[in-house]
């Protein structure tokens, strides 16, 4: 049977190895090792450049700066080029040392010796001189390193473009097909992590951290004040009537509507009225109305916070899908979602919508938002997601759970919650008693034990 590896066997049977052959292999190995270090350092150098570094590169007027900018603009392509080059060089070093070991010790030599030379020696050289040292240097001198390597990486980005394109295409397909976890699950995990890792912090600090974690999941509809609770003034109101309403409301900004609240014309800032408070009822205060800021119900509160900062406003009118006024949200409402209730000299000391009768029984007003309801009972905001439908208030939830409009005294049971209707009018549920049945049974069982 013919020898399947004639060239390898021939190389392995050489008894004497010339010094020039060893020198040539050593030079090639050192060259590959230096190349590996430069390519590995390039990864750290390029991807650690910040906006200030890029600005300084452009200011220097270096012709290589355009190469750096071009590479940074395609980070995935840059990374794939660096990884392909690095792997090709490392494979070259392993192959070179393998043939050299066969030449020195013979093809049938003890495998342990080859393993010691290659696995320990070559691995140490690649890791230390080809990874650690260059990356440490590249971290400290990322600008200089990037400029030095930009022409080389730029050249190989074109040479290896077919292979790079193929790998990126495959990775994109895999990325799209991999099922990712939803955002709400990530928030749950973060909340659990907070409970585990913040044992030494106070409850107030924990609440703030949880508020920050959950902030991005909330929509404007969940935190807004409903249209029923908006204090607004008619554009046709005379100045004396306006001042009387302002004095009673205590607000620093008031929406102004024409005919109905669904037709908001703008926002009146009370500070704009201060120079004119002594004028008569004929004063045209309407000229002081500023343009309103309108947002949809499904807008996320973190996005709204950025809009408030950008536009320098503190109030937004929430509109529904038909353009009608759905509610109102202020900067204070958003901040309260993080740090809790903010009470000033015009607010009541206690929450007007909440009363605790005992550890398992509470009274809420029907208009309280589900978000605030869950906060008071210290339950997850997702508790009622499957049954609440489009409603965001406690009264709306009960209407979803009950097929008919409930009467006074009606009881509605959902899971461990028993809701008793305490007050209704012709249009809405005004007051509800909430009893936690499961908690009470658990306490009774503990007492019996």
MITOR-88193 format. One record per residue (C-alpha): residue in one letter; x, y, z; residue number from 1. Coordinates in Angstrom, 3 decimals, always signed. Example, Ala and Ser with C-alpha at 12.3 -4.5 7.8 and 13.67 -1.06 7.14 Angstrom:
BEGIN
{sefi 'A'; {+12.300; -4.500; +7.800}; 1}
{sefi 'S'; {+13.670; -1.060; +7.140}; 2}
//
This chain:
BEGIN
{sefi 'X'; {+0.000; +0.000; +0.000}; 1}
{sefi 'X'; {+1.375; +3.423; -0.957}; 2}
{sefi 'X'; {+2.379; +5.813; +1.777}; 3}
{sefi 'X'; {-0.389; +8.437; +2.007}; 4}
{sefi 'X'; {+2.046; +11.070; +3.288}; 5}
{sefi 'X'; {+5.193; +10.688; +1.172}; 6}
{sefi 'X'; {+6.333; +14.285; +1.523}; 7}
{sefi 'X'; {+5.860; +14.289; +5.307}; 8}
{sefi 'X'; {+7.695; +11.009; +5.704}; 9}
{sefi 'X'; {+10.523; +12.298; +3.552}; 10}
{sefi 'X'; {+10.807; +15.399; +5.690}; 11}
{sefi 'X'; {+10.700; +13.369; +8.889}; 12}
{sefi 'X'; {+13.471; +11.032; +7.731}; 13}
{sefi 'X'; {+16.031; +13.817; +7.339}; 14}
{sefi 'X'; {+18.787; +12.950; +9.805}; 15}
{sefi 'X'; {+20.680; +16.187; +9.781}; 16}
{sefi 'X'; {+19.026; +19.586; +9.793}; 17}
{sefi 'X'; {+21.002; +22.521; +8.528}; 18}
{sefi 'X'; {+21.443; +25.660; +10.603}; 19}
{sefi 'X'; {+20.072; +27.763; +7.769}; 20}
{sefi 'X'; {+16.845; +25.759; +7.790}; 21}
{sefi 'X'; {+16.405; +26.285; +11.531}; 22}
{sefi 'X'; {+17.206; +29.969; +11.197}; 23}
{sefi 'X'; {+14.690; +30.381; +8.390}; 24}
{sefi 'X'; {+11.960; +28.711; +10.452}; 25}
{sefi 'X'; {+12.831; +30.839; +13.472}; 26}
{sefi 'X'; {+12.665; +34.049; +11.426}; 27}
{sefi 'X'; {+9.302; +33.059; +9.930}; 28}
{sefi 'X'; {+7.928; +32.143; +13.382}; 29}
{sefi 'X'; {+9.068; +35.451; +14.914}; 30}
{sefi 'X'; {+7.599; +37.338; +11.960}; 31}
{sefi 'X'; {+4.252; +35.551; +12.360}; 32}
{sefi 'X'; {+4.320; +36.140; +16.113}; 33}
{sefi 'X'; {+4.893; +39.881; +15.631}; 34}
{sefi 'X'; {+2.131; +39.959; +13.005}; 35}
{sefi 'X'; {-0.234; +38.168; +15.413}; 36}
{sefi 'X'; {+0.554; +40.726; +18.122}; 37}
{sefi 'X'; {-0.032; +43.673; +15.808}; 38}
{sefi 'X'; {-3.365; +42.287; +14.589}; 39}
{sefi 'X'; {-4.521; +41.442; +18.141}; 40}
{sefi 'X'; {-3.545; +44.909; +19.348}; 41}
{sefi 'X'; {-5.473; +46.441; +16.466}; 42}
{sefi 'X'; {-8.715; +45.017; +17.825}; 43}
{sefi 'X'; {-8.274; +46.824; +21.148}; 44}
{sefi 'X'; {-6.904; +49.996; +19.545}; 45}
{sefi 'X'; {-9.692; +50.498; +17.014}; 46}
{sefi 'X'; {-12.590; +49.593; +19.277}; 47}
{sefi 'X'; {-11.356; +51.735; +22.199}; 48}
{sefi 'X'; {-11.341; +54.938; +20.142}; 49}
{sefi 'X'; {-13.902; +57.446; +21.387}; 50}
{sefi 'X'; {-15.242; +60.586; +19.751}; 51}
{sefi 'X'; {-12.425; +62.723; +21.212}; 52}
{sefi 'X'; {-9.791; +60.335; +19.854}; 53}
{sefi 'X'; {-11.338; +60.415; +16.378}; 54}
{sefi 'X'; {-11.469; +64.211; +16.492}; 55}
{sefi 'X'; {-7.788; +64.411; +17.436}; 56}
{sefi 'X'; {-6.889; +62.010; +14.610}; 57}
{sefi 'X'; {-8.674; +64.207; +12.076}; 58}
{sefi 'X'; {-7.042; +67.373; +13.453}; 59}
{sefi 'X'; {-3.549; +65.948; +12.956}; 60}
{sefi 'X'; {-4.065; +65.920; +9.189}; 61}
{sefi 'X'; {-2.481; +62.461; +8.959}; 62}
{sefi 'X'; {-3.337; +60.802; +5.609}; 63}
{sefi 'X'; {-3.986; +57.567; +7.505}; 64}
{sefi 'X'; {-6.820; +59.229; +9.443}; 65}
{sefi 'X'; {-9.296; +58.657; +6.601}; 66}
{sefi 'X'; {-8.482; +54.933; +6.714}; 67}
{sefi 'X'; {-9.167; +54.826; +10.464}; 68}
{sefi 'X'; {-12.504; +56.628; +10.086}; 69}
{sefi 'X'; {-13.535; +54.381; +7.192}; 70}
{sefi 'X'; {-12.766; +51.223; +9.182}; 71}
{sefi 'X'; {-14.568; +52.453; +12.314}; 72}
{sefi 'X'; {-17.707; +53.208; +10.284}; 73}
{sefi 'X'; {-18.056; +49.458; +9.502}; 74}
{sefi 'X'; {-17.354; +47.825; +12.888}; 75}
{sefi 'X'; {-18.647; +44.357; +11.973}; 76}
{sefi 'X'; {-16.536; +44.218; +8.825}; 77}
{sefi 'X'; {-13.507; +45.508; +10.758}; 78}
{sefi 'X'; {-13.911; +42.904; +13.483}; 79}
{sefi 'X'; {-14.334; +40.046; +11.006}; 80}
{sefi 'X'; {-11.199; +41.130; +9.096}; 81}
{sefi 'X'; {-9.142; +41.255; +12.302}; 82}
{sefi 'X'; {-10.399; +37.873; +13.525}; 83}
{sefi 'X'; {-9.804; +36.171; +10.153}; 84}
{sefi 'X'; {-6.276; +37.566; +9.926}; 85}
{sefi 'X'; {-5.464; +36.617; +13.506}; 86}
{sefi 'X'; {-6.691; +33.046; +13.056}; 87}
{sefi 'X'; {-4.814; +32.586; +9.756}; 88}
{sefi 'X'; {-1.572; +33.779; +11.372}; 89}
{sefi 'X'; {-2.024; +31.566; +14.433}; 90}
{sefi 'X'; {-2.765; +28.558; +12.219}; 91}
{sefi 'X'; {+0.386; +29.368; +10.258}; 92}
{sefi 'X'; {+2.483; +29.339; +13.438}; 93}
{sefi 'X'; {+1.039; +26.020; +14.601}; 94}
{sefi 'X'; {+1.613; +24.452; +11.174}; 95}
{sefi 'X'; {+5.189; +25.759; +11.008}; 96}
{sefi 'X'; {+6.115; +24.400; +14.444}; 97}
{sefi 'X'; {+4.472; +21.054; +13.639}; 98}
{sefi 'X'; {+6.604; +20.516; +10.546}; 99}
{sefi 'X'; {+9.683; +21.699; +12.418}; 100}
{sefi 'X'; {+9.014; +19.230; +15.251}; 101}
{sefi 'X'; {+8.614; +16.386; +12.751}; 102}
{sefi 'X'; {+11.880; +17.418; +11.107}; 103}
{sefi 'X'; {+13.807; +17.511; +14.371}; 104}
{sefi 'X'; {+12.371; +14.485; +16.153}; 105}
{sefi 'X'; {+11.019; +12.345; +13.321}; 106}
{sefi 'X'; {+7.479; +11.523; +12.317}; 107}
{sefi 'X'; {+7.402; +8.504; +14.649}; 108}
{sefi 'X'; {+8.832; +10.367; +17.615}; 109}
{sefi 'X'; {+7.150; +10.254; +21.000}; 110}
{sefi 'X'; {+4.003; +12.382; +20.919}; 111}
{sefi 'X'; {+4.597; +13.734; +24.430}; 112}
{sefi 'X'; {+7.641; +15.662; +23.313}; 113}
{sefi 'X'; {+5.766; +17.301; +20.433}; 114}
{sefi 'X'; {+2.862; +18.117; +22.782}; 115}
{sefi 'X'; {+5.236; +19.793; +25.248}; 116}
{sefi 'X'; {+6.947; +21.834; +22.519}; 117}
{sefi 'X'; {+3.784; +22.869; +20.705}; 118}
{sefi 'X'; {+1.028; +23.001; +23.290}; 119}
{sefi 'X'; {+3.038; +24.676; +26.043}; 120}
{sefi 'X'; {+5.693; +26.556; +24.098}; 121}
{sefi 'X'; {+3.674; +27.795; +21.127}; 122}
{sefi 'X'; {+0.558; +28.501; +23.201}; 123}
{sefi 'X'; {+2.598; +30.547; +25.677}; 124}
{sefi 'X'; {+4.222; +32.517; +22.854}; 125}
{sefi 'X'; {+0.886; +33.235; +21.147}; 126}
{sefi 'X'; {-0.953; +34.182; +24.353}; 127}
{sefi 'X'; {+1.800; +36.274; +25.928}; 128}
{sefi 'X'; {+3.547; +37.898; +22.956}; 129}
{sefi 'X'; {+0.649; +37.702; +20.488}; 130}
{sefi 'X'; {-2.223; +38.742; +22.784}; 131}
{sefi 'X'; {-1.411; +40.145; +26.227}; 132}
{sefi 'X'; {+1.597; +42.370; +25.525}; 133}
{sefi 'X'; {+0.270; +44.053; +22.351}; 134}
{sefi 'X'; {-3.198; +44.569; +23.826}; 135}
{sefi 'X'; {-1.774; +46.207; +26.949}; 136}
{sefi 'X'; {+0.271; +48.557; +24.782}; 137}
{sefi 'X'; {-2.635; +49.211; +22.380}; 138}
{sefi 'X'; {-4.874; +50.181; +25.303}; 139}
{sefi 'X'; {-2.450; +52.922; +26.373}; 140}
{sefi 'X'; {-1.594; +54.128; +22.851}; 141}
{sefi 'X'; {-4.753; +53.384; +20.905}; 142}
{sefi 'X'; {-4.510; +56.435; +18.622}; 143}
{sefi 'X'; {-0.913; +55.766; +17.537}; 144}
{sefi 'X'; {-1.571; +52.034; +17.194}; 145}
{sefi 'X'; {-4.670; +52.629; +15.051}; 146}
{sefi 'X'; {-2.860; +55.008; +12.736}; 147}
{sefi 'X'; {+0.052; +52.562; +12.378}; 148}
{sefi 'X'; {-2.164; +49.569; +11.541}; 149}
{sefi 'X'; {-4.859; +51.367; +9.516}; 150}
{sefi 'X'; {-3.204; +50.871; +6.068}; 151}
{sefi 'X'; {-2.590; +47.162; +6.718}; 152}
{sefi 'X'; {-6.098; +46.439; +8.038}; 153}
{sefi 'X'; {-7.630; +48.544; +5.264}; 154}
{sefi 'X'; {-5.711; +46.535; +2.616}; 155}
{sefi 'X'; {-6.719; +43.161; +4.050}; 156}
{sefi 'X'; {-10.331; +44.288; +4.454}; 157}
{sefi 'X'; {-10.493; +44.287; +0.646}; 158}
{sefi 'X'; {-8.448; +41.095; +0.208}; 159}
{sefi 'X'; {-10.570; +39.151; +2.703}; 160}
{sefi 'X'; {-13.857; +40.835; +1.788}; 161}
{sefi 'X'; {-15.429; +37.718; +0.129}; 162}
{sefi 'X'; {-14.709; +35.544; +3.176}; 163}
{sefi 'X'; {-15.718; +38.325; +5.565}; 164}
{sefi 'X'; {-18.987; +38.886; +3.694}; 165}
{sefi 'X'; {-19.774; +35.163; +3.835}; 166}
{sefi 'X'; {-19.157; +34.958; +7.578}; 167}
{sefi 'X'; {-21.195; +38.097; +8.304}; 168}
{sefi 'X'; {-24.093; +36.794; +6.211}; 169}
{sefi 'X'; {-24.132; +33.494; +8.104}; 170}
{sefi 'X'; {-23.937; +35.264; +11.465}; 171}
{sefi 'X'; {-26.820; +37.576; +10.525}; 172}
{sefi 'X'; {-28.995; +34.608; +9.590}; 173}
{sefi 'X'; {-28.180; +32.835; +12.852}; 174}
{sefi 'X'; {-28.804; +36.007; +14.857}; 175}
{sefi 'X'; {-32.249; +36.459; +13.321}; 176}
{sefi 'X'; {-33.237; +32.847; +13.938}; 177}
{sefi 'X'; {-32.130; +32.699; +17.558}; 178}
{sefi 'X'; {-35.088; +33.292; +19.844}; 179}
{sefi 'X'; {-34.349; +36.193; +22.131}; 180}
{sefi 'X'; {-35.839; +36.791; +25.528}; 181}
{sefi 'X'; {-38.395; +39.569; +25.844}; 182}
{sefi 'X'; {-37.625; +42.849; +27.557}; 183}
{sefi 'X'; {-40.133; +42.272; +30.334}; 184}
{sefi 'X'; {-38.303; +39.082; +31.333}; 185}
{sefi 'X'; {-35.031; +40.981; +31.513}; 186}
{sefi 'X'; {-36.688; +43.525; +33.781}; 187}
{sefi 'X'; {-37.907; +40.711; +36.060}; 188}
{sefi 'X'; {-34.399; +39.320; +36.228}; 189}
{sefi 'X'; {-33.014; +42.742; +37.113}; 190}
{sefi 'X'; {-35.608; +43.163; +39.859}; 191}
{sefi 'X'; {-34.659; +39.763; +41.291}; 192}
{sefi 'X'; {-30.982; +40.718; +41.092}; 193}
{sefi 'X'; {-31.743; +43.898; +43.034}; 194}
{sefi 'X'; {-33.378; +41.873; +45.807}; 195}
{sefi 'X'; {-30.319; +39.628; +46.020}; 196}
{sefi 'X'; {-27.556; +42.201; +45.725}; 197}
{sefi 'X'; {-28.997; +45.097; +47.734}; 198}
{sefi 'X'; {-29.616; +43.439; +51.096}; 199}
{sefi 'X'; {-27.680; +46.160; +52.929}; 200}
{sefi 'X'; {-29.593; +49.050; +51.366}; 201}
{sefi 'X'; {-32.745; +50.667; +52.707}; 202}
{sefi 'X'; {-36.202; +50.052; +51.277}; 203}
{sefi 'X'; {-36.272; +53.593; +49.883}; 204}
{sefi 'X'; {-33.053; +52.995; +47.965}; 205}
{sefi 'X'; {-34.380; +49.671; +46.653}; 206}
{sefi 'X'; {-37.553; +51.385; +45.453}; 207}
{sefi 'X'; {-35.502; +53.983; +43.575}; 208}
{sefi 'X'; {-33.386; +51.281; +41.905}; 209}
{sefi 'X'; {-36.508; +49.347; +40.919}; 210}
{sefi 'X'; {-38.041; +52.552; +39.581}; 211}
{sefi 'X'; {-35.012; +53.081; +37.355}; 212}
{sefi 'X'; {-35.142; +49.474; +36.097}; 213}
{sefi 'X'; {-38.867; +49.604; +35.307}; 214}
{sefi 'X'; {-38.838; +53.150; +33.928}; 215}
{sefi 'X'; {-38.259; +52.178; +30.298}; 216}
{sefi 'X'; {-41.138; +49.668; +30.304}; 217}
{sefi 'X'; {-43.839; +52.211; +31.187}; 218}
{sefi 'X'; {-45.983; +53.993; +28.633}; 219}
{sefi 'X'; {-47.387; +57.503; +28.962}; 220}
{sefi 'X'; {-50.872; +56.065; +29.379}; 221}
{sefi 'X'; {-49.793; +54.252; +32.543}; 222}
{sefi 'X'; {-48.557; +57.384; +34.328}; 223}
{sefi 'X'; {-50.769; +60.160; +32.930}; 224}
{sefi 'X'; {-53.556; +62.007; +34.722}; 225}
{sefi 'X'; {-56.852; +61.139; +33.029}; 226}
{sefi 'X'; {-58.914; +63.788; +31.254}; 227}
{sefi 'X'; {-61.487; +63.624; +34.063}; 228}
{sefi 'X'; {-58.871; +64.999; +36.481}; 229}
{sefi 'X'; {-57.426; +67.707; +34.254}; 230}
{sefi 'X'; {-57.830; +71.292; +35.415}; 231}
{sefi 'X'; {-58.197; +73.372; +32.240}; 232}
{sefi 'X'; {-59.666; +76.758; +31.289}; 233}
{sefi 'X'; {-61.788; +77.897; +28.354}; 234}
{sefi 'X'; {-60.201; +80.286; +25.897}; 235}
{sefi 'X'; {-63.312; +82.496; +26.122}; 236}
{sefi 'X'; {-63.068; +82.940; +29.900}; 237}
{sefi 'X'; {-62.581; +86.548; +31.084}; 238}
{sefi 'X'; {-59.556; +87.551; +33.115}; 239}
{sefi 'X'; {-61.251; +87.695; +36.537}; 240}
{sefi 'X'; {-62.777; +84.218; +36.127}; 241}
{sefi 'X'; {-59.401; +82.949; +35.001}; 242}
{sefi 'X'; {-57.597; +84.347; +38.058}; 243}
{sefi 'X'; {-60.222; +82.871; +40.365}; 244}
{sefi 'X'; {-59.740; +79.400; +38.876}; 245}
{sefi 'X'; {-55.965; +79.712; +39.008}; 246}
{sefi 'X'; {-56.061; +80.656; +42.694}; 247}
{sefi 'X'; {-58.210; +77.623; +43.498}; 248}
{sefi 'X'; {-56.165; +75.157; +41.445}; 249}
{sefi 'X'; {-52.675; +75.994; +42.735}; 250}
{sefi 'X'; {-51.058; +74.858; +39.457}; 251}
{sefi 'X'; {-48.240; +76.722; +37.706}; 252}
{sefi 'X'; {-49.335; +75.599; +34.210}; 253}
{sefi 'X'; {-52.880; +75.119; +32.959}; 254}
{sefi 'X'; {-54.106; +73.763; +29.596}; 255}
{sefi 'X'; {-56.331; +76.108; +27.605}; 256}
{sefi 'X'; {-59.090; +74.676; +25.373}; 257}
{sefi 'X'; {-61.563; +76.035; +22.856}; 258}
{sefi 'X'; {-65.165; +74.844; +23.385}; 259}
{sefi 'X'; {-64.237; +71.315; +24.616}; 260}
{sefi 'X'; {-61.227; +69.778; +26.316}; 261}
{sefi 'X'; {-60.653; +67.680; +23.186}; 262}
{sefi 'X'; {-59.577; +70.890; +21.459}; 263}
{sefi 'X'; {-56.549; +72.034; +23.488}; 264}
{sefi 'X'; {-55.169; +75.321; +22.140}; 265}
{sefi 'X'; {-52.056; +75.502; +24.304}; 266}
{sefi 'X'; {-50.644; +75.919; +27.817}; 267}
{sefi 'X'; {-50.923; +79.010; +30.018}; 268}
{sefi 'X'; {-47.901; +79.606; +32.279}; 269}
{sefi 'X'; {-49.011; +81.375; +35.460}; 270}
{sefi 'X'; {-45.688; +83.241; +35.705}; 271}
{sefi 'X'; {-46.570; +84.993; +32.431}; 272}
{sefi 'X'; {-49.614; +86.519; +34.170}; 273}
{sefi 'X'; {-47.719; +88.037; +37.109}; 274}
{sefi 'X'; {-47.042; +91.450; +35.469}; 275}
{sefi 'X'; {-50.767; +91.806; +34.637}; 276}
{sefi 'X'; {-52.575; +90.633; +37.789}; 277}
{sefi 'X'; {-53.907; +94.149; +38.553}; 278}
{sefi 'X'; {-55.559; +94.595; +35.132}; 279}
{sefi 'X'; {-59.295; +94.428; +34.520}; 280}
{sefi 'X'; {-61.445; +91.666; +33.122}; 281}
{sefi 'X'; {-60.961; +92.957; +29.565}; 282}
{sefi 'X'; {-57.269; +92.041; +29.558}; 283}
{sefi 'X'; {-56.493; +89.725; +26.598}; 284}
{sefi 'X'; {-54.729; +86.981; +28.500}; 285}
{sefi 'X'; {-55.196; +84.685; +25.505}; 286}
{sefi 'X'; {-52.122; +86.286; +23.908}; 287}
{sefi 'X'; {-49.978; +84.701; +26.619}; 288}
{sefi 'X'; {-50.978; +81.122; +25.767}; 289}
{sefi 'X'; {-47.989; +79.088; +24.649}; 290}
{sefi 'X'; {-47.969; +76.276; +22.138}; 291}
{sefi 'X'; {-48.812; +72.875; +23.635}; 292}
{sefi 'X'; {-46.771; +69.696; +23.377}; 293}
{sefi 'X'; {-48.824; +66.647; +22.355}; 294}
{sefi 'X'; {-47.810; +62.985; +22.691}; 295}
{sefi 'X'; {-49.581; +59.668; +21.936}; 296}
{sefi 'X'; {-50.729; +57.298; +24.677}; 297}
{sefi 'X'; {-48.280; +54.523; +23.762}; 298}
{sefi 'X'; {-45.142; +56.683; +23.928}; 299}
{sefi 'X'; {-42.573; +55.338; +26.392}; 300}
{sefi 'X'; {-41.854; +57.529; +29.402}; 301}
{sefi 'X'; {-38.071; +57.365; +28.957}; 302}
{sefi 'X'; {-38.485; +58.771; +25.445}; 303}
{sefi 'X'; {-40.827; +61.460; +26.787}; 304}
{sefi 'X'; {-38.247; +62.403; +29.419}; 305}
{sefi 'X'; {-35.710; +63.037; +26.646}; 306}
{sefi 'X'; {-38.283; +65.142; +24.773}; 307}
{sefi 'X'; {-38.896; +67.211; +27.896}; 308}
{sefi 'X'; {-35.162; +67.846; +28.188}; 309}
{sefi 'X'; {-34.764; +68.667; +24.507}; 310}
{sefi 'X'; {-37.803; +70.927; +24.197}; 311}
{sefi 'X'; {-37.441; +72.414; +27.700}; 312}
{sefi 'X'; {-41.071; +71.816; +28.628}; 313}
{sefi 'X'; {-42.570; +70.250; +31.742}; 314}
{sefi 'X'; {-46.038; +69.275; +30.512}; 315}
{sefi 'X'; {-47.481; +67.241; +27.650}; 316}
{sefi 'X'; {-51.055; +66.682; +26.512}; 317}
{sefi 'X'; {-51.754; +63.003; +25.849}; 318}
{sefi 'X'; {-53.980; +62.328; +22.830}; 319}
{sefi 'X'; {-55.728; +59.134; +21.764}; 320}
{sefi 'X'; {-55.824; +57.543; +18.306}; 321}
{sefi 'X'; {-58.646; +59.873; +17.232}; 322}
{sefi 'X'; {-56.855; +63.048; +18.295}; 323}
{sefi 'X'; {-58.998; +63.621; +21.374}; 324}
{sefi 'X'; {-57.522; +64.530; +24.751}; 325}
{sefi 'X'; {-56.812; +61.397; +26.744}; 326}
{sefi 'X'; {-54.920; +62.885; +29.661}; 327}
{sefi 'X'; {-52.033; +64.996; +30.834}; 328}
{sefi 'X'; {-48.515; +64.116; +31.978}; 329}
{sefi 'X'; {-45.909; +66.320; +33.659}; 330}
{sefi 'X'; {-42.211; +66.077; +34.402}; 331}
{sefi 'X'; {-43.117; +65.564; +38.054}; 332}
{sefi 'X'; {-45.162; +62.486; +37.106}; 333}
{sefi 'X'; {-42.131; +60.957; +35.387}; 334}
{sefi 'X'; {-39.760; +61.709; +38.256}; 335}
{sefi 'X'; {-42.231; +60.197; +40.739}; 336}
{sefi 'X'; {-41.981; +56.885; +38.865}; 337}
{sefi 'X'; {-38.355; +56.720; +39.973}; 338}
{sefi 'X'; {-38.160; +58.341; +43.410}; 339}
{sefi 'X'; {-41.776; +58.017; +44.593}; 340}
{sefi 'X'; {-44.419; +60.581; +45.447}; 341}
{sefi 'X'; {-43.412; +64.255; +45.590}; 342}
{sefi 'X'; {-45.594; +66.364; +47.894}; 343}
{sefi 'X'; {-45.374; +70.128; +48.007}; 344}
{sefi 'X'; {-47.239; +72.706; +50.087}; 345}
{sefi 'X'; {-50.329; +72.376; +47.869}; 346}
{sefi 'X'; {-50.562; +68.574; +48.124}; 347}
{sefi 'X'; {-52.298; +66.622; +50.858}; 348}
{sefi 'X'; {-50.037; +64.814; +53.270}; 349}
{sefi 'X'; {-51.736; +61.496; +52.445}; 350}
{sefi 'X'; {-52.537; +59.964; +49.088}; 351}
{sefi 'X'; {-56.128; +60.917; +48.344}; 352}
{sefi 'X'; {-56.884; +57.667; +46.566}; 353}
{sefi 'X'; {-55.584; +55.171; +49.143}; 354}
{sefi 'X'; {-56.490; +54.028; +52.644}; 355}
{sefi 'X'; {-55.246; +50.967; +54.507}; 356}
{sefi 'X'; {-57.818; +49.322; +56.797}; 357}
{sefi 'X'; {-55.565; +46.425; +57.847}; 358}
{sefi 'X'; {-52.649; +44.444; +56.427}; 359}
{sefi 'X'; {-54.935; +42.688; +53.924}; 360}
{sefi 'X'; {-57.663; +45.253; +53.240}; 361}
{sefi 'X'; {-57.383; +48.548; +51.384}; 362}
{sefi 'X'; {-59.632; +51.199; +49.857}; 363}
{sefi 'X'; {-58.778; +52.780; +46.521}; 364}
{sefi 'X'; {-60.486; +55.241; +44.279}; 365}
{sefi 'X'; {-61.500; +53.663; +40.993}; 366}
{sefi 'X'; {-59.527; +56.163; +38.944}; 367}
{sefi 'X'; {-56.177; +55.161; +40.466}; 368}
{sefi 'X'; {-53.796; +53.860; +37.809}; 369}
{sefi 'X'; {-52.925; +50.167; +37.844}; 370}
{sefi 'X'; {-49.307; +51.183; +38.043}; 371}
{sefi 'X'; {-49.861; +53.070; +41.331}; 372}
{sefi 'X'; {-52.200; +50.313; +42.571}; 373}
{sefi 'X'; {-49.446; +47.719; +42.118}; 374}
{sefi 'X'; {-46.921; +49.979; +43.826}; 375}
{sefi 'X'; {-49.095; +50.363; +46.918}; 376}
{sefi 'X'; {-49.687; +46.611; +47.217}; 377}
{sefi 'X'; {-46.040; +45.866; +46.329}; 378}
{sefi 'X'; {-46.916; +43.510; +43.489}; 379}
{sefi 'X'; {-45.456; +43.176; +40.003}; 380}
{sefi 'X'; {-46.869; +45.615; +37.404}; 381}
{sefi 'X'; {-47.448; +42.661; +35.040}; 382}
{sefi 'X'; {-49.889; +41.013; +37.497}; 383}
{sefi 'X'; {-52.987; +41.997; +35.484}; 384}
{sefi 'X'; {-51.567; +42.148; +31.945}; 385}
{sefi 'X'; {-53.616; +39.163; +30.712}; 386}
{sefi 'X'; {-56.984; +40.523; +31.865}; 387}
{sefi 'X'; {-56.754; +44.316; +31.860}; 388}
{sefi 'X'; {-57.269; +44.738; +28.105}; 389}
{sefi 'X'; {-56.767; +48.385; +27.143}; 390}
{sefi 'X'; {-57.546; +49.731; +30.612}; 391}
{sefi 'X'; {-54.888; +51.376; +32.791}; 392}
{sefi 'X'; {-56.974; +52.193; +35.890}; 393}
{sefi 'X'; {-58.400; +50.060; +38.681}; 394}
{sefi 'X'; {-61.952; +50.922; +37.612}; 395}
{sefi 'X'; {-61.163; +49.954; +34.044}; 396}
{sefi 'X'; {-59.742; +46.613; +35.203}; 397}
{sefi 'X'; {-62.930; +45.829; +37.126}; 398}
{sefi 'X'; {-65.039; +46.648; +34.059}; 399}
{sefi 'X'; {-62.883; +44.210; +32.073}; 400}
{sefi 'X'; {-63.352; +41.503; +34.728}; 401}
{sefi 'X'; {-67.103; +42.090; +35.072}; 402}
{sefi 'X'; {-69.335; +41.800; +32.007}; 403}
{sefi 'X'; {-71.861; +44.323; +33.377}; 404}
{sefi 'X'; {-71.457; +47.693; +35.056}; 405}
{sefi 'X'; {-71.272; +46.745; +38.773}; 406}
{sefi 'X'; {-73.594; +48.089; +41.446}; 407}
{sefi 'X'; {-72.759; +49.225; +44.973}; 408}
{sefi 'X'; {-71.785; +46.236; +47.114}; 409}
{sefi 'X'; {-70.951; +43.993; +44.145}; 410}
{sefi 'X'; {-67.988; +41.640; +44.657}; 411}
{sefi 'X'; {-65.528; +40.734; +41.909}; 412}
{sefi 'X'; {-62.936; +38.027; +42.567}; 413}
{sefi 'X'; {-59.729; +37.601; +40.595}; 414}
{sefi 'X'; {-57.050; +35.253; +41.908}; 415}
{sefi 'X'; {-56.169; +36.274; +45.443}; 416}
{sefi 'X'; {-57.947; +39.633; +45.096}; 417}
{sefi 'X'; {-61.534; +40.267; +46.213}; 418}
{sefi 'X'; {-62.826; +43.637; +44.980}; 419}
{sefi 'X'; {-65.919; +45.155; +46.610}; 420}
{sefi 'X'; {-67.553; +48.136; +44.896}; 421}
{sefi 'X'; {-68.160; +50.836; +47.507}; 422}
{sefi 'X'; {-69.350; +53.713; +45.316}; 423}
{sefi 'X'; {-70.369; +54.152; +41.675}; 424}
{sefi 'X'; {-72.170; +56.764; +39.642}; 425}
{sefi 'X'; {-73.783; +56.560; +36.233}; 426}
{sefi 'X'; {-70.450; +56.690; +34.402}; 427}
{sefi 'X'; {-67.649; +55.212; +36.504}; 428}
{sefi 'X'; {-66.536; +53.255; +39.536}; 429}
{sefi 'X'; {-65.587; +55.740; +42.228}; 430}
{sefi 'X'; {-64.386; +53.706; +45.204}; 431}
{sefi 'X'; {-63.271; +50.082; +45.666}; 432}
{sefi 'X'; {-62.336; +47.930; +48.654}; 433}
{sefi 'X'; {-59.562; +45.435; +47.931}; 434}
{sefi 'X'; {-59.132; +42.357; +50.109}; 435}
{sefi 'X'; {-56.172; +39.960; +49.765}; 436}
{sefi 'X'; {-57.821; +36.595; +50.436}; 437}
{sefi 'X'; {-54.768; +34.385; +49.904}; 438}
{sefi 'X'; {-52.612; +36.421; +52.280}; 439}
{sefi 'X'; {-55.268; +36.163; +54.992}; 440}
{sefi 'X'; {-55.522; +32.366; +54.625}; 441}
{sefi 'X'; {-51.745; +32.069; +54.804}; 442}
{sefi 'X'; {-51.639; +34.127; +58.010}; 443}
{sefi 'X'; {-54.386; +31.977; +59.573}; 444}
{sefi 'X'; {-52.422; +28.837; +58.712}; 445}
{sefi 'X'; {-49.279; +30.266; +60.291}; 446}
{sefi 'X'; {-51.199; +31.098; +63.453}; 447}
{sefi 'X'; {-52.570; +27.525; +63.710}; 448}
{sefi 'X'; {-49.063; +26.128; +63.352}; 449}
//
